[in-house]
């Protein structure tokens, strides 16, 4: 496989933003989804995880078992809810592309639901990652509080107080990255199936970020040579080279062009489409 730098070599710049209202509207949809998911995580996931951790902390403190405090295990909850939110964002991303294409005259059909185990796998991995990170945070505080003469219940209560003061930054960043991935995979699924007689040129779009890093500013508006290049650049949690990592909200914008009906390539595509209809 060619190096990422080769696949992402720019072809040109996007002179005008296509459908300037479309991308910000999708950004608003993403923000609402992140806010809802973070709220659920703080009230429906972390309390149960905290209870599990405190039980282990108090038991370890009672036996002065430092090693046990470094091996806290909390259940990986919220996978189903995250998977649902990701699928909704993927659908929203796909619908936005269909609307953007329609505004340019391209007869793009509404995309079917993204049939990919990748979203479920990502949701599972994200839930586990957040659980492990939360356990590590609580472990660190428990080790700080454990000292000669400290009662196990006191250590446990101290950990609860510490957890109550934590901000939502960690879950917000990680969950936001998962939703960005879903949104972009949904968009790419539509770009991957242009209607016969049309082609789409893809351009990096970093307009959703309120604080854009140097590398995202550089790629913003740059044409991505192929769909594979777009997948490499934006098929994960934001732009591949973003300095903000999964905080990135970069995506891609498509410019649709109707091909010359007399072009041999277009005629071949029509023949393939006709055969597909005959076989269906």
N, C-alpha and C positions, 0 to 999 in steps of 0.2 A: 504494500500500500504506500502511495507517495506520502512524503512528509506533510504535516499540517501546513507548513509555510507554503508549500507548492500548491496544495489544493485551494488555499485561501488567497492566492495571488489575485489582486484586484484587476478587473477589466475596465472599470470606469466609475463615474460618480453619478448619483441620483441628483439631477438638477432640481426637480420640483417634487415635493412630497405629494404622493397620490392619496386621495381621500384623507385629508388631514384630520378629520374628526374620528376616523375609524380606529386608529391605534390608541389615542387617548381614551376612547370609550372602553376599549378592551382593557386598558390599564385600570380604569375605575372598577371594572368587573373583577379584575385580579385583586385589587385592594380590598374590596368587600369580602371576597373569599378568604383572603389571608386573615383579616380581622375576625371573621366568624370562626375560622379554624383555630386560631391562637386562643380565642376566648374559650372554646371547647377544651383545648389542651390544658389550660390553666385550671379549669373547674371540673373537667370530666376525666382527665388522665392523670395529672400529677398528684392529686390528693391520694389516690389509691397507691400510686408508686411511693409516695412519701410514707404512708403507713407501713408498707412492706419494708422499706429501708430502715425506719425507726425501730421496728421489731428486731431486725438484725443488729442494729447499732447497740441497742440496750442489752441484748444477749452477749454481744462481743465485749461490751464494757464491763458486764458483770464478771466475765472471766479474764479481763485484761488481755483480750486477744486482739493484738494490733493487726495481725495478718488478716483476720476476718473482716476488719474494718476496711481493708483495701480490696475486698472481694465482694462488695455488696452487689446483690442482684435484684433488680426490680423488673416487673413484667412489662413487656413491650405492648402497650395498649394504643388504641387509636388507629390501628392499621386500616380497618374497614372504613372509618370516617374519612381518613386521608385519601384512600383509594377513590371513594365517591367524589370527593372534592376535586381530585385530579381529573377524573373522567369528565366532570362538568366543565372544568377549565379547558380541557382538550376540545370538547364540543363547542365551547364558546370561541376558542381560537379558530376552529375550522369554519364556524358560521361567519366569523368576521372576514375571513378570506373570501368566502363565497360572496358576501356583500360587497367587499372591495372590488372583486372581479366584476360583479354586476354593474357597479358604478362606472367601470371602464368599458362596458359593453360585452364582456366575455361571458358566454352562457355556461358558467360553471354550476354543476348540479350540487345540491346540498350533500355534504359528506356523510357517509354512514358513521356510526359510533366507532371510535378508534379501537380496532380489534388487535390489541397488543397486550401481551403479558408483562410488558416492560413497566407499565404504570403500576400494576399490582406488585411487581417485584420491587419497584422503587418505593412504594408505600410501605412495604414490609421492612425494607432496609432502613428507611427513614425512621420508622417507629422504633426499631431496635437501636439505632444510633442515638436518638433523643433519650431513650431510656438509659442507655449506658452513660451518656453525658450527665444526665441528672444524678445517677448513682455516684459517679465520680465526684461531682460537686458536693454531694451530701457526705461522702466519705472523707473528703478533705476537711470539712468543717467538724466532723465527728472526731477526727484525729487531733484537730486543734483543741477541742474541748476536753478530750480525755486526758486527765492528769491525776496524780495521786490524791485520793480522797474524794474524787468526783463520783457522785451516785449515778448509776445507769439511767435512772429516770431524768436526772438533771441534764445529762448529756443528750438524751433523746429530746427533751423539751428545748434545749438550746438549738438543736438541729432544726426543729420545727420553726422556731423563731427566725432562724437564718433563712430557711426556705421561703417563709412568708414575705421576706424582704427582697427576694430575687426579682429582677425585671423579666419582661417577656422577650428580651433581645435574642437569646439563644434559640428558643422555639420559633420565633418570628422569622429569623434569617433562614433557618433550615426548612421550615414549612413553606416559606415564600419561594425558596429555590425549587422545591418539588413542584409547586404550582406553576412556576415559570417554565419548567421542563415540560409539564403537561400541556400548557398553552402552546408552546412552540411545536411540540410534536403534532398537536392537532392542526396547526397551520401548515406544517410541512406535509401532512397527509393529503391536503388539498392541492398543494403545489405539485405533488407527485402524480396527479391525474388531471392534466389540462385537457380541455375538450378538443376533439379533433379539429385541426385547422387553426389552432391557437398555440402560442408559446408564451412562456412567462419568464421574465428576467427578475432575479431576486437581488435585493439591495439590503444591506445591514441597516437596521433602524434602532438607534439608541435614544430615541426621544422620550421614552418612558422614565428614564433615570433622572432624578432631580440633582444628583451629584455624580457626574460622569467622570470616570477615570481617563487618563491620558490615552490609553490604548483603545478604549471604547469611542472616544472622540475621533481618533484616527480612522477607525473602520466605519463610523457612522456615514451612511450614504454611499458606501462602496459596493460596487456590484460583486456578487459572489458568483464565481465562474460556473458552478454546476450545482445541482441539487445535493450531491454528495458534499460539496464544500459548505453549503448552507447547513446541512445536517451536522457536519463537523463543528461549524462555528456556533450554531444555536440549538443543537439537538440535546443539550444538557441543561444544567441550571444556569442559564445566562451565557454570555459570550465566552468562548474557550479561554481567551487570554485576559479577561477582565481582572484588574487588580483587586477588585472588591469581591472576587470569587462568586459565591452563590447569592450575594446581594444584587448582582447584576439583573437588570430587567430587559436586557436587549432582546430584540426579535428581528424579523425580516419583513420587508414590504415587497409585494409583487407588482410588476408592471407588465400588463397583458397586451399582446400584439396579435392581430389577425394575420395569418399567413396568406400568401398568394395561392389561390386555389389551383393554379397551374403548376405549382411546384411539385416535382416528382415525389418528394418526401411526403407532401400532404396527400397526394393521390394514394400513395401506399398506405398511409394511415387510414384513409377512408375504406380501402379494401379490407384492412385488418378489422376495422369496426364492423363492416358488413358481414364478414365471416363470423365474428363473435355473435352477432345478432341471430344469424342462421343457426348456430349451434346451441343457442340458449333456448 
